[in-house]
Amino acid sequence: MDQRIRELSEYAAGLSYADLPAAVVKECKRKLLDTLGCAIGAFDAEPARIARAVAGQYSSERPARIFGTLKKTSAEHAAFANGTMLRYADYNDAYFNRNSGHPSDTFAGVLALGEAVHADGKAIILATTLAYEGFCNFSDILPREQGWDYVLFGVVGGALSAAKLLKLDAARIGQAIALAVTPNLALEQTRLGELSHWKGCAAANAARNGVFAAILAEAGLTGPDDAIEGKAGLQHAVGKFEWAPFGGRGGPFRVCETHLKFFPAVVHSQSPIAAALQLHGKVKPEEIESIVVDSYWVANRYTNRASPLWQPGTRETADHSLPYIIAAALIDGAINEHSFNDDRLRDPRIAGLMQRMTLREKPAFTQLHPVKWPCVIEVTAKDGKKHSASVEYFKGHAKDPLSDQEVEHKFRELAGERLSAGQADCIIDTVWKLDTLSDISQLIDLMAFKGAA
């Protein structure tokens, strides 16, 4: 076992529920409620239907259930099916330091394996905290756009949380890490070009593989030696690194530092959407002469106007296209799931505004990011009048967080008519009382949806 794996496994083995401040316990509940809402809201998405159909083919002596149908399957396949639902709409939380990702992806594995082993609520909270620590530490130390997809962070965070739920010691946690790292270095091509179904499934696959790695370690299977620091280990691919301070050991717990999304789109769109909504109604769309968007380095992704990001043909591409999202916000005064319907993707008004739009990197903004998320949009009307709006911290940012009531409202909006009368209230109440549950199955029992198939 190399030094990096030893440090991580010993931290995981030593962390206890008593180490968690009340604010961390509360934030785990908030992130869980938000994530469950995202899963319910994406239940009907095609990748979610496919994932459920595949997961339904498997059984286990230690089963977990699929959200919606509550059909039993293996823990790893439940993690994949549920993970596809919670990630598909790009509405779950986000974290960005040097690199980015969505640490709440790991709830898929935490809940699936937690149910399989009948973990209580405190164990779920502890496993969640640990998953966030493992996931977000990679974001702190690895530079962005290396060619490797962020779901690597999730498979390691998932393996840590799963190993903790299985009550493995430090040595076996180390084996779980090795078994998670070595076979799961995923390609960032997942998020380039015209985005496919896999964009919404990649993190679910990482959750599945993190659970599987821990189950293998529990059974005594060993992983490759020096999986991180070895000659052909992880550091050979991503460069040498040391862990940033872990939560409770000189640093804050990272679950309190992630951002909740107010809009169902890529995190880099949150400030531009907020700015565009300020400008909605100031100029009729047909009277707009030009739109200039000043942002940080992310604007450089939009220099090639032949890119699918300028002519999105899928929901997956559209929710990553700043030109599309900004144009839709200016026209509609809202961004929601309807913004990405097929008829909206073909709307000539959106396409027309996109043609009149320019995105620019402003170096001063790049220097501020990710401490701030600055964006300025200037709209010039055909009569020459200019209107501008600016945002530094989008709603839901850790420095401008959603209130508990706003988290609940988001959950209810996403749940829609999928839940029976009073069911949303029961789920919300149960999540707020998570630390008192004797078995996480008490929460999963409530995740049956009307008309689910």
Secondary structure by P-SEA (a helix, b strand, c coil): ccaaaaaaaaaaaacccccccaaaaaaaaaaaaaaaaaaaaacccaaaaaaaaaaaaccccbbbbcccccccccaaaaaaaaaaaacccccccccccccccccccaaaaaaaaaaaacccaaaaaaaaaaaaaaaaaaaaccccccccccaaaaaaaaaaaaaaaacccaaaaaaaaaaacccccccccccccccccccccaaaaaaaaaaaaaaaaaaccccccccccccccccccccccccccccccccccccccbbbbcccccccaaaaaaaaaaaccccccccccbbbbbbcccccccccccccccccccaaaaaacaaaaaaaaaaccccccccccccccccaaaaaaaaabbbbbcaaaaaaccccbbbbbbbbcccccccccccccccccccccccaaaaaaaaaaaaccccccaaaaaaaaaaaaccccccaaaaaaaccccccc
